[in-house]
Amino acid sequence: MSYSFILSCNAFLRLILLFYSIKTFFKSVFRAICESVFCRF
């Protein structure tokens, strides 16, 4: 196991975590928008 491989794997995991947190954030925002829109009707 080389050091560069560990670095790239770490960066890849960090990218996956970032994508997952952004996805959950947008999902909660979308749910809040939908709830506010449906509460108006």
Secondary structure, DSSP 8 states (H G I E B T S, - for coil): --HHHHHHHHHHHHHHHHHHHHHHHHHHHHHHHHHHHHHH-
